[in-house]
Amino acid sequence: MKNFQDKVAVITGAGAGIGRALALELARNGARLALSGRDLTNVSETAALCEQAGAKARAYKLDVTDRAACYAHAEEVQEEFGPANLVVNNAGVSLTATVEELTWEDFEWIVNINFWGVMHGTKAFLPQVIASGDGHIANVSSMFGLAACPSQGAYNATKFGIRGFTDALRQEMKIAGHPVGVSSVHPGMVKTEIAWKARAGGDRDRDALAANFDRLAKTTPEAAAKIILRGIQKDKAKILVGADARVIDLLPRLFGSGYQRIITAQMKNEVN
């Protein structure tokens, strides 16, 4: 997919953050947009901004944990726009808790949104993307889909899972000869509201964690969107977003499993 002019782009989690920035950048590049999220008001605001930029855009209320709803959404999009060319499975949430602190309710919450949401979106739209003749699927993992981090076990599980699933899908599309690119997207800390909407285990202060995230996050959603779309145009298998993501990507490749000692030492210093 070398350009986005008149392409049908589907984005989940489009009400804010990276999802909204992607929608606006695609609108400026001539795409037609099917935008979804749990909060229809926020997604409608994104769609209105895209229309102001001259794009056709429609907002949909969608719970990505609901498999039947995702398949129904795919049918709606095809009826409204025709086959989807680009699908960005972007919806996601965050959870900070050690495995010891983790409740089953929180574990199921994050797996249902982060992991199953990507599976549902991919499976529901894949036939359309193949049929489009010029398609791409981008699944948003994380820098924590590249290396594990203490207190992020549940989040790591979902993001490593997305990475493995996406890498396998990319290989399958090439073996089958389908005109579909597939990318795993690995953002570092991006200045979005994800940390403020996160859950925290034990007696952790979520607001303090979110404020620390904001202090460390250096990449804007707009910069992230440009990086992601350039990666899609180049059909990159792995799209790294931000200097922190590039560093995290290097650690396992340079040190193997020894990267865990580096991260553990850093986390101990922060605690102390």
Salt bridges, closest charged atoms under 4 A:
ASP6 OD1 - ARG32 NE 3.16
GLU25 OE1 - ARG28 NH2 3.09
GLU25 OE1 - LYS226 NZ 3.45
GLU45 OE1 - ARG20 NH2 3.39
ASP63 OD1 - ARG38 NH2 3.12
GLU76 OE1 - HIS73 ND1 3.84
GLU80 OE2 - LYS56 NZ 3.44
GLU80 OE1 - ARG58 NH1 3.34
GLU101 OE1 - ARG204 NE 2.92
GLU105 OE1 - ARG199 NH1 2.89
ASP106 OD1 - ARG199 NH1 2.73
ASP134 OD2 - LYS7 NZ 3.47
GLU193 OE1 - LYS197 NZ 3.42
ASP207 OD1 - ARG206 NH2 3.49
ASP235 OD1 - ARG170 NH1 3.08
ASP235 OD2 - LYS174 NZ 3.82
ASP249 OD1 - LYS238 NZ 2.73
ASP249 OD2 - ARG253 NH2 2.88
